[in-house]
Amino acid sequence: MAIRRAYLPAAGCDWFLPIYDPYVKLLGWDVVRATLLEQMDLAPGQRVLDIGCATGTLVVVVKQRHPDVAVVGLDPDPEALVAQHAKPSALA
């Protein structure tokens, strides 16, 4: 019997979540994320909403580089949010 969800788990599979971050890093998304952050041109007092944040890497990196910016990450996958909250605040 298939499980019905109102969301798509990380890459479409629950089993993929534990390797999601290393896989995304391997694909070169650190460069994409850095380019996005540069283009955002964030300033103190601004707010960022990351819809579909998955494991929240962008949320963590924004907060690291811009501590005076309010950041919220939303994702319908509760397991992805658990992974996000387990991330160290010193994520590079």
Secondary structure, 3 states (H helix, E strand, C coil): CCCCCCCCCHHHCHHHHHHHHHHHHHCCHHHHHHHHHHHHCCCCCCEEEEECCCCCHHHHHHHHHCCCCEEEEECCCHHHHHHHHHCCCCCC
